[in-house]
Amino acid sequence: MNLEPNPPRMRLLLVDSSHEFFARVILLLDEIAPRRFVLEWASTYGFAVTLLRRSQFAVCLSSSRIGHRSGADLIRAMRSMDCHTPVLLLGSSEELTEHPAAHAYDYLDRNRLSASMLHQAIREAAARRPVDLRSPPPPLLVTGFRTRAAG
């Protein structure tokens, strides 16, 4: 009998209009650690803002495009609500270069997303202390399959 307490489940928010991508992220999270994460899904910008107002999340995974809005728009809305949830911005390499000033914690290529890449990004973002979002964003580094903020 294992008497060690289970670690708390980490609440994540995925903001993306694609149900197929939501299912893919669930599979990647299950590959990382089954039953370790609670993933909530917002398929629209408005629903994401509502969820972020009502609940706290360890990390927000946001598509760079959310309907006619952008992940950068969501980050600005979060800043105006004084929400300090770290955001991992997901998109194609081309889309991610359009948002260098978005103040996302990390930038992940959704077409090359792997369980190990997602795990590392979530772990680093969740451990991050809130920062002053008024400061300029760090320069971007392109490393292998992943584009991430330096610093």
Phi, psi and omega in degrees: 000130180267115181263000178290137179291145176289141177296151180298146178284138182269125180273125179238149175242126173255125178247105183196141183279349186266118175295326179297320179290322175303313179297321179296318179295321176302315180296320179295318179295322178293326176293324180292305182196105180303136177063018179269335186241147170246114183255121173256148186238129172243118183271354179226159178299313182299318179292323178298315179298318178299313180297319180293330176288324188269335189225160175254139180234147177291320182210147174246126175258114185237134173296148177289339176237123179234088186063233178270002178257176180234165174299326177296323176298319179295318179297320177297320178296320178297317179299318180292336177270003183060038179264122185255020177296126178295142182245131170256116183270126184249133177183182174286164179304320180294316180296320185291331178288344178282347187238042183293337182260020185282348183066029173285150178291322181210160181235117184242135177283111185294336180283341181242015185295130177237166179298317182293320178295316180294317180299313180298315182295318179295314181300314180294319181292319181293330181278350185286137174282152174301141180241166177284109183285356178278344180285156181294148180290155178289159178293155181273143173243140174256116182234108178061238183269006191226139174253128182220159179286139177277160173122000000 
